[in-house]
Amino acid sequence: MAHFLVEYLEIGSPEQRTALRGEHIAYRKGLGDHLPLAGPILDDTGRPAGSLVILEAADQNEATRIAAADPYVSAKVFELVSVRPYRIAALRPVAST
C-alpha cells in the first residue's frame, strides 16, 4: 500500500465540530490500518484550524474516496484541500512505558 498526505481546512463552526466529533472519531477509528497518523492543525491560539492525515491506500483514487467520506467533510466542517502521494522517510519509534 502507498501512503498519502491529506490536508483539510476547517470551514465550519466550533459548534458544528463539537456536534459531529463522535461521528468523525468513529469514522477515523474505523479506518484501522488505513490510518497510521492523524491530528489537528492548530492556529496561533491553539485552536483547530484544519487537520493533517497520513492514509494508507492502494492508490490516490482510494485515498481521495477515504478522505472525502469523513463526516466532517460531508457536513462542511472540513474542506478537503489536497490528497498527495507521501513517502515516510523516517519514523521515531514509540517510547515504551
DALIN-V132403 format. One record per residue. N is the residue number from 1. RES is the residue in one letter. OMEGA is omega in radians with two decimals (* if undefined). D_FIRST is the distance of its C-alpha to the first C-alpha in Angstrom with 1 decimal. Layout:
n=N res=RES omega=OMEGA d_first=D_FIRST
n=N res=RES omega=OMEGA d_first=D_FIRST
//
This chain:
n=1 res=M omega=3.11 d_first=0.0
n=2 res=A omega=3.08 d_first=3.8
n=3 res=H omega=3.13 d_first=6.8
n=4 res=F omega=3.07 d_first=9.8
n=5 res=L omega=-3.11 d_first=13.4
n=6 res=V omega=3.09 d_first=15.5
n=7 res=E omega=3.08 d_first=19.3
n=8 res=Y omega=3.02 d_first=21.9
n=9 res=L omega=3.10 d_first=25.7
n=10 res=E omega=-3.13 d_first=28.0
n=11 res=I omega=-3.13 d_first=30.6
n=12 res=G omega=3.14 d_first=32.1
n=13 res=S omega=3.05 d_first=34.8
n=14 res=P omega=3.12 d_first=34.4
n=15 res=E omega=3.08 d_first=36.0
n=16 res=Q omega=-3.13 d_first=33.4
n=17 res=R omega=-3.14 d_first=30.6
n=18 res=T omega=-3.10 d_first=32.6
n=19 res=A omega=-3.08 d_first=33.2
n=20 res=L omega=-3.06 d_first=29.6
n=21 res=R omega=-3.14 d_first=28.1
n=22 res=G omega=3.12 d_first=27.9
n=23 res=E omega=-3.14 d_first=26.0
n=24 res=H omega=-3.14 d_first=23.6
n=25 res=I omega=3.12 d_first=23.0
n=26 res=A omega=3.11 d_first=22.7
n=27 res=Y omega=-3.11 d_first=20.1
n=28 res=R omega=3.10 d_first=18.0
n=29 res=K omega=3.13 d_first=18.6
n=30 res=G omega=3.12 d_first=17.7
n=31 res=L omega=3.08 d_first=14.0
n=32 res=G omega=-3.08 d_first=13.7
n=33 res=D omega=3.08 d_first=10.4
n=34 res=H omega=-3.03 d_first=9.0
n=35 res=L omega=3.11 d_first=11.7
n=36 res=P omega=-3.06 d_first=12.0
n=37 res=L omega=3.06 d_first=14.9
n=38 res=A omega=3.07 d_first=17.5
n=39 res=G omega=-3.10 d_first=21.1
n=40 res=P omega=2.91 d_first=24.1
n=41 res=I omega=-3.06 d_first=25.3
n=42 res=L omega=3.05 d_first=29.0
n=43 res=D omega=-3.09 d_first=32.0
n=44 res=D omega=-3.14 d_first=35.0
n=45 res=T omega=-3.14 d_first=36.4
n=46 res=G omega=3.12 d_first=33.4
n=47 res=R omega=3.10 d_first=32.8
n=48 res=P omega=3.11 d_first=29.4
n=49 res=A omega=-3.12 d_first=29.0
n=50 res=G omega=-3.11 d_first=25.4
n=51 res=S omega=3.05 d_first=22.0
n=52 res=L omega=-3.04 d_first=19.0
n=53 res=V omega=2.93 d_first=15.6
n=54 res=I omega=3.12 d_first=12.2
n=55 res=L omega=2.92 d_first=9.6
n=56 res=E omega=-3.12 d_first=5.9
n=57 res=A omega=-3.14 d_first=5.4
n=58 res=A omega=-3.13 d_first=5.1
n=59 res=D omega=-3.08 d_first=7.7
n=60 res=Q omega=3.11 d_first=10.6
n=61 res=N omega=3.12 d_first=12.7
n=62 res=E omega=3.12 d_first=10.8
n=63 res=A omega=3.13 d_first=10.6
n=64 res=T omega=3.09 d_first=14.2
n=65 res=R omega=3.13 d_first=15.2
n=66 res=I omega=-3.11 d_first=14.0
n=67 res=A omega=-3.10 d_first=15.8
n=68 res=A omega=-3.10 d_first=18.8
n=69 res=A omega=3.10 d_first=19.3
n=70 res=D omega=3.14 d_first=20.3
n=71 res=P omega=3.10 d_first=24.0
n=72 res=Y omega=3.13 d_first=25.1
n=73 res=V omega=-3.11 d_first=24.0
n=74 res=S omega=3.13 d_first=25.9
n=75 res=A omega=3.12 d_first=28.9
n=76 res=K omega=2.95 d_first=28.9
n=77 res=V omega=3.06 d_first=28.7
n=78 res=F omega=2.91 d_first=25.6
n=79 res=E omega=3.09 d_first=25.1
n=80 res=L omega=-3.06 d_first=21.5
n=81 res=V omega=-3.10 d_first=22.1
n=82 res=S omega=3.00 d_first=18.9
n=83 res=V omega=-3.05 d_first=15.1
n=84 res=R omega=3.04 d_first=14.0
n=85 res=P omega=-3.05 d_first=11.2
n=86 res=Y omega=3.09 d_first=11.3
n=87 res=R omega=3.08 d_first=11.1
n=88 res=I omega=-3.10 d_first=12.3
n=89 res=A omega=3.13 d_first=15.2
n=90 res=A omega=3.13 d_first=17.1
n=91 res=L omega=3.12 d_first=17.1
n=92 res=R omega=3.12 d_first=20.4
n=93 res=P omega=3.08 d_first=20.6
n=94 res=V omega=3.13 d_first=21.9
n=95 res=A omega=3.08 d_first=25.6
n=96 res=S omega=-3.12 d_first=27.0
n=97 res=T omega=* d_first=30.0
//
